[in-house]
Amino acid sequence: NRFFFLIMIEPIKEEAEKLKKKYPLIIDKGLWSSETKKKLYILGNRMGSSSLYEPNKTAFKIHNIKEKDYSNFNVTKTIEVHCTTLDNALKEIEVNNLDYLKIDTQGSEYEILRGMTDFHPLLIRIEVHVFSMYKNVPSWTDILGLLNQKNYIACDWKTIGSHKTKIPAEMDMIFIPNYKNSKGKELIENNQEKFISLMLIFGQINLLKIIGEELKLDIK
């Protein structure tokens, strides 16, 4: 990727080994809010939907998944994975700065964010399940509340997939530092070029203009 120096997380050892052939930094552990071991539910027919939470087939209708496709979400095996916090994982590979964070972990987003206390990304992109298709996943509103505590505001969301509800069952959401207070303002001002670049990459041009005017950013 020409925009980012990638750090990728892959707790399934075989998949991590494949990625290591293409990318320089692969962390072959899971992420959680603490150092722990967790059961990973592997969906062999749909590896990208594997999760630290068990699939909940009673929720599939809301996601407009056809019954003939339910078998794609069958758990084919479970493995135990070592999980660490985002803070510890990055410090272990001597990374001191995290400018952009993308989390798409089929339900573990909240716990991963709880494990981030020492890093303050300029832009966070998260897949949020309003109606989760996994069992016992924290509410999506918990994610919003936690990010609010960490001084982030939502600036965009896009519907993912199909759904039977009037609101999206899944969304890609983008969060940025709260530029309305001193903490968020300082984070943005100290990283102007990176913040501007990220906002442009993710199409937040109109909002960037407003923030630029309020914070007197050097937008050319």
Secondary structure, 3 states (H helix, E strand, C coil): CCCCCCCEECCCHHHHHHHHCCCCCEECCEECCCCEEEEEEECCCCHHHCECCCECHHHCCCCCCCHHHHHHHCCCEEEEEEEECHHHHHHHCCCCCCCEEEECCCCCHHHHHHCCCCCCCCEEEEEEECCCCECCCCCHHHHHHHHHHCCEEEEEEEECCCCCCCCCCEEEEEEEECCCCHHHHHHHHCCHHHHHHHHHHCCCHHHHHHHHHHHCCCCC
